[in-house]
C-alpha cells in the first residue's frame, strides 16, 4: 500500500475532527508562510502539526493507516495508547474544553459479554472512586458509550516500579524503603475503607516524576462488607492475584483474606526492590504457588551482601508464611520503614559483589534456599500450568507443597557459610633486595680477580 499524499492526509485529518477547523487553518497558514512557495510534502505537514501540538505520533500512525474514526470518547480526545493490562487498555486523553490530561481505561468490547469482566471493571471503578489519597491513583468518572465501557483516571508522568527495576536493576536501600513505605501509606487508606487490594506487585506501583508512589489497579480488590458479595465467589473464580507475589492464604482461598495478605505481597515487592527479582523466579505457576506456601526464598544477602540487617528483618517479617507472624497493619510497616530511613542507616552504603562477602548474614529465622534448581527438581511432579488457569494450578500446588516441605527441611543445613580466610604471605624485609644485589656484585668481583690471577 502506497503512502498517502499530503493532500489525502489532510483530508483524513479534517474528517477525524482531531483538530478544530479554525486552529487547523491557522497552523496551515503558518506552514505555508514558512514554506515560501515550496511544495509541502507529507513529512513536512505531519511534522509541523505535531510540533504545533495539534496532533501526536499516534494520530499520524492511525491516519497513515487510513483510520479517521475512534479518536474521541465522550468529552475526551484520545492522544495515544499508554498500555494494555489483563482486562483493559489505557489511553492518554485530553478534555475537549479544559484541555486537562487524563488516563482512560477502556474495557475491550470482546470482554463486555463476559459478565465477570464487566462487573469487575465497574467494581474497580467504584472502589477506586471512593478513595482519595495521594498514594492512590484517582478515578474521576465511569462512563459508557454503547458497548464501550471506560473509566477516567488521574494521569501522571512516570513509570511503574517493575519497569524501573527491570531497567536499572535493584534499588538503593533508601529508595526501596521509601517506596515501600509510601505504598503502605496508600494501603492504610484502602484498608480503612474495608478494601483489600489482593494484587500488590511492582507493576501496580507507579512512581511519578516527582518521586511519589501511587497504587494502581484495584480490579481484584475485595470489599469486606456484609452487603457486598465477592465477584470471584459470584463467578466461581477460585484464586486471584499474581503468583510471584501471592500470599499463602490467598492461594488457598482468595475470598477469605484480610489486609495482611497485602502486607505479604508488599513484602515480596520489597524483596524485588532489593534483589531485582521476585522471591521465587523459577518454576511453573503451580510450583511458585507451592513455594510461597512452604519454602523461604533465597536470602537477600545472596544478591545484596551489604544490605542492612534491619531492612532484611522487616522484609522477612512482612513475608512470614503465617499471617499472625507478620506485621498486623500497614501502619506498623510504614512506621518501621520510615524510622529506618530517618535514622540514616540506609544511606551511603557501599555496594560490593556477593562473592566478596566473608560474613554469614543469614537471619536465624530464615531458611535460605541456596539451590533453587534442587528445589525445582524435588517438585518436578507438578507439570507446568497455563498462566490463565490459576484455579487449576492451586490444586496441583497442594501436591507440590508436601515435597517442598521436605526440601525446605533439607536446606536448613545449607546456609551461606564464609569461605576460610586465605593465608597471606609476609612480604620480604626491605633489606633483602639490596643485600642480594651487593652479594652478586662481590661475587662478580671475586670471579674477575680469580680469572686475572690465573692469567
C-alpha positions in Angstrom: 0.0 0.0 0.0 1.5 3.4 -1.1 1.9 6.2 1.4 -0.9 8.8 1.1 -0.1 12.3 -0.2 -0.1 15.4 2.0 -3.4 16.3 0.4 -5.1 13.0 1.2 -3.6 13.0 4.7 -5.1 16.5 5.3 -8.5 15.3 4.2 -8.4 12.4 6.6 -7.3 14.7 9.4 -10.2 17.1 8.7 -12.7 14.1 8.7 -11.3 12.9 12.0 -12.1 16.1 13.8 -8.9 15.8 15.9 -8.1 19.5 15.3 -10.7 22.3 15.4 -11.2 23.8 11.9 -10.0 27.3 12.9 -6.8 26.1 14.6 -6.0 23.8 11.7 -6.4 26.8 9.2 -4.2 29.0 11.3 -1.5 26.3 11.6 -1.6 25.6 7.8 -1.2 29.4 7.1 1.9 29.5 9.2 3.3 26.4 7.4 2.6 28.0 4.0 4.4 31.2 5.0 7.3 29.1 6.2 7.5 27.1 3.0 7.7 30.3 1.0 6.2 28.9 -2.2 7.9 25.5 -2.0 5.9 22.3 -2.2 4.8 21.0 1.2 5.2 17.2 1.4 3.6 14.8 3.8 6.6 14.7 6.2 6.7 18.4 6.4 2.9 18.7 7.0 2.8 16.0 9.7 5.9 17.2 11.4 4.6 20.8 11.5 1.3 19.8 13.0 3.0 17.6 15.6 5.5 20.3 16.6 2.5 22.7 17.0 0.9 20.3 19.5 -2.2 19.7 17.4 -1.6 16.0 16.7 0.5 13.2 18.2 2.6 10.5 16.6 -0.2 8.1 17.4 -2.6 10.2 15.4 -0.2 10.3 12.5 0.2 6.5 12.5 -3.5 5.9 12.6 -4.2 8.4 9.8 -1.5 7.0 7.6 -3.2 3.6 8.1 -6.4 5.2 6.7 -8.2 5.4 10.0 -10.0 8.6 10.9 -12.6 7.3 13.5 -12.3 6.4 17.1 -10.3 9.4 18.4 -13.0 10.5 20.9 -14.7 9.1 23.9 -17.4 11.3 25.4 -15.8 14.6 26.5 -12.3 13.4 25.8 -9.9 13.3 22.8 -7.6 10.3 22.7 -3.9 11.2 22.2 -2.1 7.9 22.4 -2.0 4.3 23.7 -0.3 4.0 27.1 -0.5 0.3 27.5 -2.7 -2.8 28.0 -3.4 -4.9 31.0 -5.0 -8.3 31.6 -8.5 -6.9 31.2 -8.3 -3.4 29.7 -6.3 -0.9 27.5 -5.2 2.5 28.8 -5.1 5.7 26.7 -3.8 9.2 27.2 -6.6 11.7 26.7 -7.4 15.4 26.9 -10.6 17.0 27.9 -12.1 18.9 25.0 -12.8 22.1 27.0 -10.5 22.2 30.0 -7.7 20.5 28.0 -6.6 18.7 31.2 -4.8 15.4 30.6 -6.4 12.2 31.8 -5.7 8.4 31.5 -8.7 6.5 30.2 -9.0 2.8 30.9 -11.2 1.1 28.3 -12.7 -2.4 28.6 -12.2 -4.3 25.3 -15.5 -4.9 23.5 -15.0 -8.6 23.4 -15.0 -8.6 27.2 -18.3 -6.8 27.5 -20.3 -10.0 27.0 -18.4 -11.6 29.9 -20.3 -10.6 33.0 -17.4 -11.4 35.3 -15.1 -8.9 33.5 -17.7 -6.2 33.2 -18.8 -6.4 36.8 -15.2 -6.4 38.0 -14.4 -3.4 35.8 -17.2 -1.4 37.4 -16.3 -2.7 40.8 -12.7 -1.4 40.4 -14.1 2.0 39.2 -16.5 2.3 42.2 -13.9 1.1 44.7 -11.2 3.4 43.4 -13.5 6.3 43.1 -14.3 6.0 46.8 -10.6 6.5 47.6 -8.9 9.9 47.9 -5.3 9.7 48.9 -2.0 11.0 47.3 -0.7 7.4 47.1 -3.6 6.0 45.2 -4.5 6.8 41.6 -7.7 8.8 41.5 -10.8 7.8 39.5 -12.8 10.8 38.2 -15.6 9.3 36.2 -17.2 6.0 35.0 -18.9 6.0 31.6 -20.0 4.0 28.7 -21.0 4.8 25.1 -22.9 1.9 23.7 -20.8 -1.2 24.2 -17.6 0.8 25.1 -17.1 1.0 28.8 -14.4 3.2 30.3 -13.2 5.0 33.4 -11.5 8.4 33.5 -8.4 8.3 35.8 -5.8 10.7 37.0 -2.8 11.0 34.6 0.7 11.4 35.9 4.1 11.2 34.2 6.4 8.5 35.4 6.8 4.7 35.3 5.8 1.6 37.2 8.4 0.1 39.6 8.6 -3.2 37.8 9.8 -1.5 34.6 12.1 0.8 36.7 13.7 -2.3 38.4 13.9 -4.1 35.1 15.7 -1.2 33.5 18.0 -0.2 36.3 18.4 -3.3 38.5 17.9 -3.4 42.3 17.1 -0.1 44.0 19.3 1.6 46.6 18.3 0.7 50.1 16.9 4.2 50.9 14.7 4.3 47.9 13.5 0.7 48.4 12.4 1.5 52.0 10.8 4.9 51.0 8.9 3.4 48.0 7.6 0.6 50.2 6.6 3.0 53.0 4.6 5.1 50.5 2.8 2.1 49.2 2.0 1.1 52.7 0.6 4.5 53.4 -1.8 4.2 50.4 -2.8 0.7 51.6 -3.6 2.1 55.0 -6.2 4.4 53.4 -7.6 1.5 51.4 -7.8 -0.8 54.4 -9.5 1.9 56.4 -12.3 1.7 53.7 -12.5 -2.1 54.2 -10.7 -2.8 51.0 -8.0 -5.5 50.4 -6.1 -4.9 47.2 -5.1 -8.5 46.6 -2.7 -7.7 43.7 0.1 -5.6 45.1 3.2 -6.0 43.0 5.9 -3.7 41.5 3.9 -3.3 38.3 1.0 -1.9 40.2 3.1 0.7 42.0 3.6 3.8 39.9 6.4 6.3 40.5 5.7 9.8 39.3 8.4 12.1 38.0 8.2 13.9 41.4 9.1 10.6 43.3 5.6 10.0 44.6 4.4 6.4 44.7 0.8 5.7 43.6 -1.1 2.4 43.8 -2.7 1.2 40.6 -5.3 -1.4 39.5 -7.9 -2.1 42.1 -9.6 -4.6 39.8 -9.1 -7.5 42.2 -10.0 -5.6 45.4 -12.0 -7.4 47.9 -14.8 -5.4 49.5 -15.2 -6.6 53.1 -18.8 -5.6 53.5 -21.6 -7.8 54.6 -24.0 -6.5 51.9 -21.4 -6.8 49.0 -20.9 -10.3 47.5 -17.4 -11.0 46.2 -17.4 -11.2 42.4 -14.9 -14.0 42.5 -17.4 -16.1 44.5 -20.3 -15.0 42.3 -18.5 -16.1 39.2 -16.9 -19.2 40.8 -13.4 -17.9 40.4 -11.1 -19.9 42.7 -8.0 -17.8 43.2 -6.9 -14.3 42.3 -3.7 -12.4 42.2 -0.2 -12.7 40.7 1.7 -15.9 41.5 5.1 -14.2 42.1 3.6 -12.0 44.9 0.7 -14.2 46.2 0.3 -14.8 49.9 -0.1 -18.4 51.0 -3.6 -17.9 52.4 -4.8 -16.1 49.3 -3.7 -19.1 47.2 -5.8 -21.4 49.3 -8.9 -19.1 49.4 -8.8 -15.7 47.9 -12.2 -14.8 49.4 -11.1 -15.3 53.0 -8.2 -12.9 53.3 -7.6 -9.7 55.2 -5.2 -6.7 55.0 -2.3 -9.0 56.0 -2.4 -10.6 52.5 -1.5 -7.2 51.1 1.4 -6.9 53.6 2.8 -10.2 52.4 2.6 -9.1 48.7 4.2 -5.8 49.7 7.0 -7.7 51.4 7.5 -9.7 48.2 7.6 -6.4 46.4 10.2 -5.0 48.7 12.2 -8.2 48.1 12.1 -7.4 44.4 13.3 -3.9 45.1 16.3 -5.2 47.0 17.2 -8.2 44.7 15.9 -7.3 41.3 13.7 -10.4 41.1 10.7 -11.9 42.8 11.1 -14.3 45.8 10.7 -17.4 43.6 11.7 -16.5 40.0 11.9 -20.1 38.7 9.3 -22.8 38.2 5.8 -23.2 36.8 2.8 -21.4 38.2 1.9 -24.3 40.5 5.5 -24.6 41.7 5.8 -21.0 42.5 2.5 -21.0 44.4 3.7 -24.1 46.4 7.0 -22.4 47.2 5.2 -19.3 48.6 3.3 -21.7 50.9 6.1 -23.8 52.2 9.6 -22.5 51.3 11.6 -19.5 52.3 13.2 -17.6 49.4 16.9 -17.2 48.9 18.4 -14.9 51.4 18.6 -11.2 50.3 22.2 -11.3 51.3 23.0 -13.6 48.3 22.1 -10.7 46.0 23.0 -7.8 48.3 25.5 -8.9 50.9 25.8 -5.3 52.2 22.0 -4.9 52.9 21.4 -3.6 56.4 20.2 -6.4 58.7 17.3 -4.2 60.0 15.9 -3.8 56.5 16.2 -7.6 55.8 14.3 -8.4 59.0 11.5 -6.0 58.1 11.2 -7.7 54.7 11.3 -11.2 56.2 8.6 -10.3 58.7 6.3 -8.9 56.0 6.8 -12.2 54.1 6.1 -14.6 57.1 4.0 -17.6 56.0 1.6 -17.3 58.9 -0.4 -14.0 58.9 -0.1 -13.9 62.7 3.7 -13.7 62.4 3.6 -10.7 60.0 3.1 -7.0 60.8 -0.6 -6.8 61.6 -1.2 -3.4 59.9 0.4 -1.4 57.1 0.8 1.4 59.7 3.3 -0.8 61.5 5.1 -1.4 58.2 5.3 2.3 57.4 6.4 3.2 60.9 9.3 0.7 60.9 10.5 1.6 57.4 10.4 5.4 58.0 12.1 5.1 61.3 14.9 3.2 59.5 15.0 5.9 56.7 15.2 8.7 59.2 17.9 7.0 61.2 20.2 7.5 58.2 21.3 3.8 58.4 20.4 3.2 54.7 22.4 6.0 53.2 25.9 5.8 51.7 26.3 2.1 51.9 29.0 0.8 49.5 27.8 -2.0 47.2 30.1 -5.0 46.5 29.7 -8.3 44.8 28.3 -11.3 46.7 31.5 -13.3 46.4 33.4 -10.6 48.3 31.4 -11.2 51.5 33.1 -13.4 54.1 30.5 -13.0 56.8 27.4 -15.1 57.3 24.5 -12.7 57.4 21.6 -15.1 57.0 18.8 -14.4 59.6 18.2 -17.2 62.1 14.5 -17.1 61.3 15.0 -17.7 57.5 15.7 -21.0 55.8 17.8 -19.9 52.8 17.1 -21.8 49.6 20.6 -21.8 48.3 20.0 -24.1 45.4 16.6 -23.5 43.8 17.4 -25.8 41.0 17.5 -28.6 43.6 14.2 -27.4 44.9 12.6 -27.4 41.5 13.9 -30.9 40.9 12.2 -32.1 44.0 8.8 -30.8 42.8 9.1 -31.8 39.1 6.0 -34.0 39.6 4.0 -30.7 39.1 3.5 -30.1 35.4 3.7 -26.5 34.0 0.3 -24.8 34.2 -1.3 -22.3 31.9 -0.9 -18.9 33.5 -4.6 -18.1 32.8 -5.8 -21.0 34.9 -4.6 -20.3 38.4 -7.5 -22.2 39.9 -6.2 -25.4 38.4 -2.7 -24.6 39.4 -3.6 -24.3 43.1 -5.0 -27.8 43.1 -1.7 -29.1 41.8 0.3 -26.9 44.1 -1.2 -28.7 47.1 0.7 -31.8 45.9 3.8 -29.9 45.3 3.8 -28.2 48.7 4.3 -31.5 50.5 7.5 -32.1 48.5 8.6 -28.5 49.1 8.3 -29.0 52.9 10.8 -31.9 52.7 13.0 -29.8 50.5 12.9 -26.9 53.0 13.9 -29.2 55.9 16.9 -30.5 54.0 18.0 -26.9 53.2 18.3 -25.8 56.8 21.8 -27.0 56.9 22.7 -25.2 53.6 23.1 -21.7 55.0 25.6 -19.3 53.5 28.9 -20.1 55.2 32.0 -18.0 54.9 35.0 -19.5 53.0 38.1 -20.0 55.1 40.3 -16.9 55.1 43.3 -17.2 52.9 46.8 -17.2 54.5 48.7 -14.1 53.4 52.4 -14.4 52.6 54.5 -12.0 54.6 56.4 -9.6 52.3 60.3 -10.0 52.4 62.2 -7.4 54.6 63.2 -4.3 52.8 66.9 -5.0 53.1 66.8 -8.3 51.3 66.9 -7.0 47.7 69.8 -4.5 48.2 71.7 -7.2 50.1 71.2 -9.7 47.2 72.4 -7.2 44.7 75.5 -6.4 46.8 76.3 -10.1 47.2 76.1 -10.7 43.4 78.4 -7.7 42.8 81.0 -9.1 45.3 80.8 -12.5 43.7 81.4 -10.9 40.3 84.5 -9.0 41.6 85.9 -12.2 43.1 85.4 -14.2 39.9 87.2 -11.5 37.9 90.0 -11.3 40.4 90.5 -15.0 40.2 90.5 -15.1 36.4 93.1 -12.3 36.2 95.3 -14.1 38.8 95.2 -17.3 36.7 96.1 -15.5 33.5 
